[in-house]
Structure formats: structure tokens, C-alpha cells
Amino acid sequence: MAKTLFEKVWDAHTVRTLPNGQTQLFIGTHLIHEVTSPQAFGMLRDLGLKVKRPDRTFATVDHIVPTLSQVEPFADDMAQAMISELRRNCKDAGIKFFDLPTGAQGIVHMVGPEQGITQPGSTIACGDSHTATHGAFGAIAFGIGTSQVRDVLATQTLSMSKLKVRRINVDGRLAPGVYSKDVVLHIIRVLGVNGGLGYAYEFGGSVFDNFTCEERMTVCNMAIEGGARCGYVNPDQTTFDYLKGRPFSPKGAEWDAAVARWKATASDPGCKYDDVVNIKAEDIRPTVTWGITPGQAVFIDENLPKLAELPEHDRGTAAEAYKYMKLTEGAPVKGVKVDVAFLGSCTNGRYSDLVEAAKYLKGRKVAPGVKALVVPGSQAVARQCEAEGLDKVFKDAGFEWRGAGCSMCLAMNPDRLQGDQLCASSSNRNFKGRQGSPTGRTILMSPVMVVAAAVTGTLADAREVFGIRA
């Protein structure tokens, strides 16, 4: 019987069916960081339990780490306490920790792929909602809560209900100036922020076939923003080329055996999906959010929607969004003043993101009055960019070049909006107060669109600003 990748991976990791109908699922890889793990380790100590499979658990520090100066002790006592606690827990349990001095530290969803820890056909869990990122490599990856972090540490399993699978095809050719971030914002706009509840999203079609692994990561990263529990792309030669030679990837004859195994995990021709959605690549244009959910988005050359034109069930949230964002229904989104430009996050803080942004930034200057910062998602990305002089391109233009971390994506560190500043951001969430100020405003967009906003001081169409044409 033909099966989807989700069904194959789920069945291969099923330990048993529990009395309540849920599945006890074996977790192949457990990723932890400093925010959701301390309480879980504390609960283990209270119960007298040890970490079941430290060899399948990997740690890094990302959320609280400052990016302006990473010299310890940190100015924030709580941040210093959290990194110290993670060090203690990893040492006691024998867990591999990609700490700041290792040169391999970074956002957890970037460290896994960089190290070759993220592999096709696996189940991956992490106490972070954007764990779906790892699905770009043909894995089933879930974000979990602190009590579930405890469960995985203690048993290497989770209790979960099986998901339905929705196939989302994006076929055709993306126009110049349209990126993977625009693709996922468009998908969420079409299906809604709750459209994926109860689903795993399988992304496919010619656009995904031609995407790099890093572009696939951007889309899978935001599957959770569309309500899906996870999102994935079937593994292919692009996947294998990315993983080959990485520190934790199989070597020699084991590599050939692994590739054969990974190929077999891909969804079978003729497999049955619970739902199929087809999107034309040609219909997607550079996209920005305007509200307080990632689904409240428009193309940059559109006007903001009028409340009366929206479905009745969306009007209340839209009215709330307009009030909070200080925007006017029916007005153009292009031209809105920007205070901050942020390049980074597990969505768009990768090497390819910064290369593309620097290509259009070179020789230009950040507009007066705009605070601009670029935060590589990992130390490895920072080193690669610095070796090629990209950091100089950003600094010459007026961007601040920072150390690796989550930074202003969620502002559990000193990188925060002030007052009601409006931020053009390459991150993944535009919730109220997300970037550190209870009145701060976030507009999500692609890295190149962030650069366009930075140099013009307004929400701008990068195609016009940089002359991007077919």
C-alpha cells in the first residue's frame, strides 16, 4: 500500500498504541536549549530519573544570549544563570552541548542541519515551536512543551495523536524578487493561521523541487504559523548533497546505506492525502504582513483590506490589528515609515539569506533614523560571511553586525523594540509585543524586502528599489 512520508516515519517510530488511542512515539533526536530545559531537568531530579538517551540529545544556547557582546558574565544575571544551568545539566547527563566557546553555537534549528544531526526519516522534538524547520530534510519534527521535554529526556518517547496529511503543491516559476518567505506567507494567507490544525503539511511541486535546503527550511519553519503541527519536504538529491560530509552525517559505506534508506522514506507515488492544495507560483508577489498574525498579509503593491471586504469572522481581529499597528484600512501598505530593520532568526538568518541581502545592499546606505541590525543564525554562518567580507558590506551600509542568536525575533535578550517602533523583520511572528515592547509593531517579509525597507526608510517594493526584473 502506497504511503506518505509522514505515515512511514510515524509507523517506524511507533512503540505502541496507548489506551487513550494516542501513539507512544520514539523520538530519534531531541534538541534542547536554555529556555525550556531547566525545569525539565529539575523534574527529572525530583523523580530520581536520568536522561534515557543522552547520545540522542543535543544542546545549544540561543534565546537569551546577547548579540552585541557575548563576553561572560552577561550583563543580564538571568541570562547568565540560564546558560550556566544548561552547562551543568549537559555535563551531568553527558549531553553534547554546542556552547559559545565551541564555534558551533547558534539557533537550535540551524545547528541541527549544520552539524548533520537533522536527517531524513527521523522524528525530531525540541522545546521550541519552530522545530518544524527540520522537516525540510524529510524528518517529522515537532515543537513540544516543557513537560514533554521532561518526558523525552526520561523515556525518549512522546505521547501523541496521529495527524492528517495535507499536500501543498506550488508549481510554476517564481518571478524575480519573490522568495521562499513570500511563498510561505502566501500559503498562510490563503489557508489561514488555523488552517493546518490537526495536519502535517507536505510541501511539494516544482518550486520545492528547485528550492535549496535553506529555502525549504524557511517554509517548513513557518508551518506552525499556519496551524500545522509540522511541515516537511520529501528528501531528494538536494537533501543528500547538503548533508554529505557534515560532522554527524554517516561516513563511507554507512553513507551509501543511509541514502538508500532515506530515499525509501519519501512519499510513494499514488499515496493518499487527506487534502491537497494547489498554488500557482506565478500568483505570488513580494508579501508583507500588516497585522498581528502571520495570516494578515498582502502583496507589497496591494492596498490594505477594508474591514467590510473581509469575512465576518475575521473582522474583529482585523480591527484590533489596525488599531494596534496604527494602520488605516484600504490604504497602501507601501510607504509606511519603518523605524527598525532586522535581518536574522531561524527563518531567515542563514548564509544564503545574508548573501542575497548583501547583494542588493552593497553600495547603499541605511536611511537616516532607521536602526538596522543583522544577526547571523549561527557562529558557522557568521564565520562564512566574515570570510567573504559580507559583514563589511552590512557595516559599510550602516547595519550593526552582531553575534549569533535569536536576537530580536522574540527579544528574550537585550535586542528589543522601544515604544511603538515599527520593525521590518525577516523573522516568523508578528504577535503583539513579540519583539520586546508591549506596543512594538512587527512587519514580516523576506530578507531582500528588509534591505529595501532599511535603505528607503519605508515599506518598499524591492523590485522597484533595486531594479529586479525578469
MARVO-352057 format. One record per residue (C-alpha): residue number from 1; x, y, z. Coordinates in steps of 0.5 Angstrom, whole numbers, plus 500, padded with zeros to 3 digits. Layout:
# residues N
@seq->NUM px->X py->Y pz->Z
...
//
This chain:
# residues 470
@seq->1 px->500 py->500 pz->500
@seq->2 px->503 py->507 pz->498
@seq->3 px->504 py->511 pz->504
@seq->4 px->506 py->518 pz->505
@seq->5 px->513 py->520 pz->509
@seq->6 px->509 py->522 pz->515
@seq->7 px->506 py->515 pz->515
@seq->8 px->512 py->512 pz->514
@seq->9 px->516 py->515 pz->519
@seq->10 px->510 py->515 pz->524
@seq->11 px->510 py->508 pz->524
@seq->12 px->517 py->506 pz->524
@seq->13 px->518 py->510 pz->531
@seq->14 px->511 py->507 pz->534
@seq->15 px->513 py->504 pz->540
@seq->16 px->505 py->502 pz->542
@seq->17 px->498 py->505 pz->542
@seq->18 px->496 py->507 pz->549
@seq->19 px->489 py->506 pz->552
@seq->20 px->487 py->513 pz->550
@seq->21 px->488 py->512 pz->543
@seq->22 px->495 py->516 pz->542
@seq->23 px->501 py->513 pz->540
@seq->24 px->507 py->513 pz->544
@seq->25 px->513 py->515 pz->539
@seq->26 px->520 py->514 pz->539
@seq->27 px->524 py->521 pz->539
@seq->28 px->530 py->520 pz->534
@seq->29 px->533 py->526 pz->536
@seq->30 px->532 py->531 pz->542
@seq->31 px->534 py->538 pz->541
@seq->32 px->535 py->543 pz->548
@seq->33 px->536 py->550 pz->549
@seq->34 px->537 py->554 pz->555
@seq->35 px->530 py->556 pz->556
@seq->36 px->525 py->550 pz->556
@seq->37 px->530 py->545 pz->559
@seq->38 px->532 py->548 pz->566
@seq->39 px->525 py->546 pz->569
@seq->40 px->525 py->539 pz->566
@seq->41 px->532 py->537 pz->568
@seq->42 px->529 py->539 pz->575
@seq->43 px->523 py->535 pz->575
@seq->44 px->528 py->529 pz->573
@seq->45 px->532 py->530 pz->579
@seq->46 px->526 py->531 pz->583
@seq->47 px->523 py->524 pz->581
@seq->48 px->530 py->521 pz->581
@seq->49 px->531 py->520 pz->574
@seq->50 px->537 py->520 pz->569
@seq->51 px->537 py->522 pz->562
@seq->52 px->535 py->516 pz->558
@seq->53 px->539 py->517 pz->551
@seq->54 px->544 py->523 pz->552
@seq->55 px->547 py->520 pz->546
@seq->56 px->541 py->522 pz->542
@seq->57 px->540 py->529 pz->546
@seq->58 px->544 py->536 pz->543
@seq->59 px->544 py->542 pz->546
@seq->60 px->546 py->550 pz->544
@seq->61 px->544 py->557 pz->547
@seq->62 px->541 py->562 pz->543
@seq->63 px->535 py->565 pz->546
@seq->64 px->538 py->569 pz->552
@seq->65 px->545 py->570 pz->549
@seq->66 px->546 py->577 pz->548
@seq->67 px->549 py->579 pz->541
@seq->68 px->552 py->586 pz->542
@seq->69 px->558 py->583 pz->547
@seq->70 px->558 py->575 pz->548
@seq->71 px->563 py->576 pz->554
@seq->72 px->562 py->573 pz->560
@seq->73 px->559 py->574 pz->565
@seq->74 px->553 py->577 pz->561
@seq->75 px->550 py->584 pz->564
@seq->76 px->543 py->580 pz->565
@seq->77 px->544 py->576 pz->571
@seq->78 px->538 py->571 pz->569
@seq->79 px->541 py->570 pz->562
@seq->80 px->548 py->568 pz->566
@seq->81 px->544 py->564 pz->570
@seq->82 px->541 py->560 pz->565
@seq->83 px->547 py->559 pz->561
@seq->84 px->551 py->556 pz->567
@seq->85 px->545 py->552 pz->569
@seq->86 px->545 py->549 pz->562
@seq->87 px->552 py->547 pz->562
@seq->88 px->551 py->544 pz->569
@seq->89 px->545 py->540 pz->566
@seq->90 px->549 py->538 pz->560
@seq->91 px->555 py->536 pz->564
@seq->92 px->552 py->532 pz->569
@seq->93 px->548 py->528 pz->564
@seq->94 px->553 py->527 pz->558
@seq->95 px->550 py->531 pz->553
@seq->96 px->553 py->534 pz->547
@seq->97 px->553 py->542 pz->548
@seq->98 px->555 py->547 pz->543
@seq->99 px->557 py->552 pz->547
@seq->100 px->559 py->559 pz->546
@seq->101 px->567 py->557 pz->546
@seq->102 px->566 py->551 pz->541
@seq->103 px->565 py->556 pz->535
@seq->104 px->559 py->551 pz->533
@seq->105 px->554 py->555 pz->537
@seq->106 px->547 py->558 pz->534
@seq->107 px->540 py->558 pz->534
@seq->108 px->538 py->551 pz->535
@seq->109 px->534 py->550 pz->528
@seq->110 px->541 py->552 pz->525
@seq->111 px->546 py->548 pz->529
@seq->112 px->542 py->541 pz->528
@seq->113 px->542 py->542 pz->520
@seq->114 px->549 py->545 pz->520
@seq->115 px->552 py->539 pz->524
@seq->116 px->549 py->534 pz->520
@seq->117 px->544 py->532 pz->526
@seq->118 px->538 py->533 pz->523
@seq->119 px->537 py->527 pz->518
@seq->120 px->531 py->524 pz->514
@seq->121 px->526 py->519 pz->516
@seq->122 px->527 py->521 pz->523
@seq->123 px->523 py->524 pz->529
@seq->124 px->526 py->530 pz->532
@seq->125 px->523 py->534 pz->538
@seq->126 px->525 py->541 pz->541
@seq->127 px->522 py->545 pz->547
@seq->128 px->521 py->551 pz->541
@seq->129 px->515 py->552 pz->537
@seq->130 px->519 py->553 pz->530
@seq->131 px->522 py->546 pz->531
@seq->132 px->518 py->544 pz->524
@seq->133 px->524 py->547 pz->521
@seq->134 px->528 py->541 pz->521
@seq->135 px->522 py->538 pz->516
@seq->136 px->526 py->541 pz->511
@seq->137 px->530 py->535 pz->511
@seq->138 px->525 py->530 pz->510
@seq->139 px->524 py->529 pz->518
@seq->140 px->518 py->529 pz->522
@seq->141 px->520 py->535 pz->527
@seq->142 px->515 py->538 pz->533
@seq->143 px->516 py->543 pz->538
@seq->144 px->514 py->541 pz->545
@seq->145 px->513 py->544 pz->552
@seq->146 px->517 py->543 pz->558
@seq->147 px->513 py->537 pz->561
@seq->148 px->514 py->534 pz->554
@seq->149 px->522 py->536 pz->554
@seq->150 px->522 py->532 pz->561
@seq->151 px->518 py->526 pz->558
@seq->152 px->523 py->526 pz->552
@seq->153 px->529 py->526 pz->557
@seq->154 px->527 py->521 pz->561
@seq->155 px->524 py->516 pz->556
@seq->156 px->526 py->518 pz->549
@seq->157 px->519 py->518 pz->547
@seq->158 px->512 py->522 pz->547
@seq->159 px->505 py->521 pz->547
@seq->160 px->502 py->524 pz->541
@seq->161 px->496 py->523 pz->537
@seq->162 px->497 py->522 pz->529
@seq->163 px->496 py->528 pz->525
@seq->164 px->492 py->528 pz->518
@seq->165 px->497 py->530 pz->512
@seq->166 px->496 py->536 pz->507
@seq->167 px->500 py->536 pz->501
@seq->168 px->501 py->543 pz->499
@seq->169 px->504 py->544 pz->491
@seq->170 px->507 py->550 pz->489
@seq->171 px->508 py->549 pz->482
@seq->172 px->511 py->554 pz->476
@seq->173 px->516 py->559 pz->477
@seq->174 px->517 py->565 pz->482
@seq->175 px->518 py->571 pz->479
@seq->176 px->525 py->575 pz->480
@seq->177 px->524 py->579 pz->487
@seq->178 px->520 py->573 pz->490
@seq->179 px->523 py->569 pz->495
@seq->180 px->521 py->563 pz->500
@seq->181 px->519 py->567 pz->505
@seq->182 px->514 py->570 pz->500
@seq->183 px->512 py->563 pz->499
@seq->184 px->510 py->561 pz->506
@seq->185 px->507 py->568 pz->508
@seq->186 px->502 py->567 pz->502
@seq->187 px->501 py->560 pz->504
@seq->188 px->499 py->562 pz->511
@seq->189 px->495 py->568 pz->508
@seq->190 px->491 py->563 pz->503
@seq->191 px->490 py->557 pz->508
@seq->192 px->489 py->562 pz->515
@seq->193 px->493 py->561 pz->521
@seq->194 px->489 py->556 pz->524
@seq->195 px->488 py->552 pz->517
@seq->196 px->493 py->547 pz->519
@seq->197 px->490 py->545 pz->526
@seq->198 px->491 py->537 pz->526
@seq->199 px->495 py->537 pz->520
@seq->200 px->502 py->535 pz->518
@seq->201 px->504 py->540 pz->512
@seq->202 px->508 py->536 pz->506
@seq->203 px->511 py->542 pz->501
@seq->204 px->512 py->540 pz->494
@seq->205 px->511 py->542 pz->487
@seq->206 px->516 py->544 pz->482
@seq->207 px->518 py->550 pz->486
@seq->208 px->520 py->546 pz->492
@seq->209 px->524 py->541 pz->488
@seq->210 px->528 py->547 pz->486
@seq->211 px->529 py->550 pz->492
@seq->212 px->535 py->549 pz->496
@seq->213 px->535 py->546 pz->503
@seq->214 px->536 py->553 pz->506
@seq->215 px->530 py->556 pz->502
@seq->216 px->526 py->549 pz->504
@seq->217 px->528 py->551 pz->512
@seq->218 px->524 py->558 pz->511
@seq->219 px->518 py->555 pz->509
@seq->220 px->518 py->549 pz->514
@seq->221 px->520 py->554 pz->520
@seq->222 px->513 py->557 pz->519
@seq->223 px->509 py->551 pz->518
@seq->224 px->507 py->552 pz->525
@seq->225 px->505 py->559 pz->524
@seq->226 px->499 py->556 pz->519
@seq->227 px->497 py->552 pz->525
@seq->228 px->500 py->546 pz->523
@seq->229 px->504 py->541 pz->528
@seq->230 px->510 py->540 pz->523
@seq->231 px->512 py->541 pz->516
@seq->232 px->516 py->537 pz->511
@seq->233 px->519 py->536 pz->504
@seq->234 px->521 py->530 pz->501
@seq->235 px->528 py->528 pz->501
@seq->236 px->532 py->528 pz->495
@seq->237 px->539 py->529 pz->492
@seq->238 px->539 py->537 pz->494
@seq->239 px->538 py->534 pz->501
@seq->240 px->543 py->529 pz->501
@seq->241 px->548 py->534 pz->498
@seq->242 px->547 py->538 pz->504
@seq->243 px->548 py->533 pz->509
@seq->244 px->554 py->530 pz->506
@seq->245 px->561 py->531 pz->510
@seq->246 px->558 py->534 pz->516
@seq->247 px->560 py->532 pz->523
@seq->248 px->555 py->528 pz->525
@seq->249 px->553 py->525 pz->518
@seq->250 px->554 py->518 pz->516
@seq->251 px->561 py->517 pz->513
@seq->252 px->564 py->512 pz->508
@seq->253 px->559 py->505 pz->507
@seq->254 px->555 py->508 pz->512
@seq->255 px->553 py->514 pz->508
@seq->256 px->551 py->510 pz->502
@seq->257 px->547 py->505 pz->506
@seq->258 px->544 py->512 pz->509
@seq->259 px->542 py->515 pz->503
@seq->260 px->538 py->509 pz->500
@seq->261 px->534 py->508 pz->507
@seq->262 px->533 py->516 pz->506
@seq->263 px->530 py->515 pz->499
@seq->264 px->526 py->510 pz->501
@seq->265 px->522 py->515 pz->506
@seq->266 px->520 py->519 pz->501
@seq->267 px->512 py->519 pz->500
@seq->268 px->510 py->514 pz->495
@seq->269 px->507 py->515 pz->488
@seq->270 px->500 py->515 pz->489
@seq->271 px->500 py->515 pz->496
@seq->272 px->493 py->518 pz->499
@seq->273 px->493 py->525 pz->502
@seq->274 px->487 py->528 pz->507
@seq->275 px->487 py->534 pz->503
@seq->276 px->491 py->537 pz->497
@seq->277 px->492 py->545 pz->496
@seq->278 px->495 py->547 pz->489
@seq->279 px->498 py->554 pz->489
@seq->280 px->501 py->557 pz->482
@seq->281 px->508 py->560 pz->483
@seq->282 px->506 py->566 pz->478
@seq->283 px->501 py->568 pz->483
@seq->284 px->506 py->570 pz->489
@seq->285 px->509 py->577 pz->489
@seq->286 px->513 py->580 pz->495
@seq->287 px->509 py->580 pz->501
@seq->288 px->509 py->583 pz->508
@seq->289 px->504 py->582 pz->514
@seq->290 px->500 py->588 pz->516
@seq->291 px->497 py->586 pz->523
@seq->292 px->498 py->582 pz->529
@seq->293 px->498 py->575 pz->526
@seq->294 px->502 py->572 pz->520
@seq->295 px->496 py->571 pz->516
@seq->296 px->494 py->578 pz->516
@seq->297 px->499 py->579 pz->510
@seq->298 px->498 py->583 pz->503
@seq->299 px->503 py->584 pz->497
@seq->300 px->507 py->590 pz->497
@seq->301 px->504 py->593 pz->491
@seq->302 px->497 py->592 pz->495
@seq->303 px->492 py->596 pz->499
@seq->304 px->491 py->594 pz->506
@seq->305 px->484 py->590 pz->506
@seq->306 px->478 py->594 pz->508
@seq->307 px->474 py->591 pz->514
@seq->308 px->468 py->591 pz->510
@seq->309 px->471 py->587 pz->505
@seq->310 px->474 py->581 pz->510
@seq->311 px->470 py->575 pz->512
@seq->312 px->465 py->577 pz->518
@seq->313 px->469 py->572 pz->523
@seq->314 px->476 py->576 pz->521
@seq->315 px->474 py->583 pz->522
@seq->316 px->474 py->583 pz->530
@seq->317 px->482 py->581 pz->529
@seq->318 px->483 py->586 pz->523
@seq->319 px->480 py->592 pz->527
@seq->320 px->484 py->590 pz->533
@seq->321 px->490 py->589 pz->529
@seq->322 px->489 py->596 pz->525
@seq->323 px->489 py->600 pz->532
@seq->324 px->495 py->596 pz->535
@seq->325 px->499 py->597 pz->528
@seq->326 px->497 py->604 pz->527
@seq->327 px->495 py->603 pz->520
@seq->328 px->489 py->605 pz->516
@seq->329 px->484 py->600 pz->513
@seq->330 px->484 py->601 pz->505
@seq->331 px->491 py->605 pz->505
@seq->332 px->497 py->603 pz->501
@seq->333 px->502 py->599 pz->505
@seq->334 px->508 py->601 pz->501
@seq->335 px->511 py->608 pz->504
@seq->336 px->509 py->606 pz->511
@seq->337 px->515 py->609 pz->516
@seq->338 px->520 py->604 pz->519
@seq->339 px->524 py->605 pz->525
@seq->340 px->528 py->599 pz->525
@seq->341 px->530 py->593 pz->520
@seq->342 px->532 py->587 pz->523
@seq->343 px->536 py->581 pz->519
@seq->344 px->536 py->574 pz->523
@seq->345 px->532 py->569 pz->526
@seq->346 px->531 py->561 pz->525
@seq->347 px->527 py->563 pz->519
@seq->348 px->532 py->568 pz->515
@seq->349 px->539 py->568 pz->519
@seq->350 px->542 py->563 pz->514
@seq->351 px->548 py->564 pz->510
@seq->352 px->544 py->564 pz->503
@seq->353 px->539 py->570 pz->506
@seq->354 px->545 py->574 pz->508
@seq->355 px->549 py->573 pz->501
@seq->356 px->542 py->575 pz->498
@seq->357 px->541 py->581 pz->502
@seq->358 px->548 py->584 pz->502
@seq->359 px->548 py->583 pz->494
@seq->360 px->543 py->589 pz->494
@seq->361 px->545 py->593 pz->500
@seq->362 px->552 py->594 pz->497
@seq->363 px->554 py->601 pz->496
@seq->364 px->548 py->603 pz->499
@seq->365 px->546 py->607 pz->506
@seq->366 px->541 py->605 pz->511
@seq->367 px->536 py->611 pz->511
@seq->368 px->537 py->617 pz->517
@seq->369 px->533 py->615 pz->523
@seq->370 px->533 py->607 pz->522
@seq->371 px->536 py->603 pz->527
@seq->372 px->539 py->597 pz->523
@seq->373 px->542 py->590 pz->525
@seq->374 px->544 py->584 pz->522
@seq->375 px->545 py->577 pz->527
@seq->376 px->547 py->571 pz->524
@seq->377 px->544 py->565 pz->526
@seq->378 px->550 py->561 pz->528
@seq->379 px->557 py->562 pz->529
@seq->380 px->559 py->558 pz->523
@seq->381 px->554 py->563 pz->519
@seq->382 px->558 py->569 pz->522
@seq->383 px->565 py->566 pz->520
@seq->384 px->563 py->564 pz->513
@seq->385 px->560 py->571 pz->512
@seq->386 px->566 py->575 pz->515
@seq->387 px->571 py->570 pz->511
@seq->388 px->568 py->573 pz->505
@seq->389 px->567 py->580 pz->507
@seq->390 px->560 py->580 pz->508
@seq->391 px->560 py->583 pz->515
@seq->392 px->564 py->589 pz->512
@seq->393 px->558 py->590 pz->506
@seq->394 px->553 py->591 pz->512
@seq->395 px->557 py->595 pz->517
@seq->396 px->559 py->600 pz->511
@seq->397 px->552 py->601 pz->509
@seq->398 px->550 py->602 pz->517
@seq->399 px->548 py->596 pz->519
@seq->400 px->550 py->593 pz->526
@seq->401 px->554 py->586 pz->525
@seq->402 px->552 py->582 pz->531
@seq->403 px->554 py->575 pz->535
@seq->404 px->550 py->569 pz->533
@seq->405 px->543 py->568 pz->537
@seq->406 px->535 py->569 pz->537
@seq->407 px->536 py->577 pz->538
@seq->408 px->530 py->581 pz->536
@seq->409 px->526 py->575 pz->534
@seq->410 px->523 py->574 pz->541
@seq->411 px->527 py->579 pz->545
@seq->412 px->529 py->575 pz->551
@seq->413 px->536 py->579 pz->550
@seq->414 px->538 py->586 pz->550
@seq->415 px->535 py->587 pz->543
@seq->416 px->529 py->590 pz->543
@seq->417 px->524 py->595 pz->540
@seq->418 px->523 py->601 pz->544
@seq->419 px->516 py->604 pz->545
@seq->420 px->512 py->603 pz->539
@seq->421 px->517 py->603 pz->534
@seq->422 px->516 py->599 pz->527
@seq->423 px->520 py->594 pz->525
@seq->424 px->521 py->591 pz->518
@seq->425 px->523 py->584 pz->520
@seq->426 px->526 py->577 pz->517
@seq->427 px->523 py->573 pz->523
@seq->428 px->517 py->569 pz->524
@seq->429 px->512 py->572 pz->528
@seq->430 px->509 py->579 pz->529
@seq->431 px->505 py->578 pz->535
@seq->432 px->503 py->584 pz->540
@seq->433 px->510 py->585 pz->544
@seq->434 px->513 py->580 pz->540
@seq->435 px->520 py->584 pz->539
@seq->436 px->520 py->586 pz->547
@seq->437 px->516 py->592 pz->547
@seq->438 px->509 py->592 pz->549
@seq->439 px->507 py->597 pz->544
@seq->440 px->512 py->595 pz->539
@seq->441 px->510 py->593 pz->532
@seq->442 px->513 py->588 pz->527
@seq->443 px->512 py->587 pz->519
@seq->444 px->514 py->580 pz->517
@seq->445 px->518 py->580 pz->510
@seq->446 px->524 py->577 pz->506
@seq->447 px->531 py->579 pz->508
@seq->448 px->531 py->583 pz->501
@seq->449 px->525 py->587 pz->503
@seq->450 px->528 py->588 pz->510
@seq->451 px->534 py->591 pz->506
@seq->452 px->529 py->595 pz->502
@seq->453 px->526 py->598 pz->508
@seq->454 px->532 py->600 pz->511
@seq->455 px->535 py->604 pz->505
@seq->456 px->529 py->607 pz->504
@seq->457 px->526 py->608 pz->511
@seq->458 px->519 py->606 pz->509
@seq->459 px->516 py->599 pz->507
@seq->460 px->518 py->599 pz->500
@seq->461 px->518 py->594 pz->494
@seq->462 px->525 py->591 pz->493
@seq->463 px->523 py->590 pz->486
@seq->464 px->523 py->598 pz->485
@seq->465 px->528 py->600 pz->489
@seq->466 px->533 py->595 pz->486
@seq->467 px->531 py->594 pz->479
@seq->468 px->530 py->587 pz->480
@seq->469 px->527 py->585 pz->473
@seq->470 px->525 py->578 pz->469
//
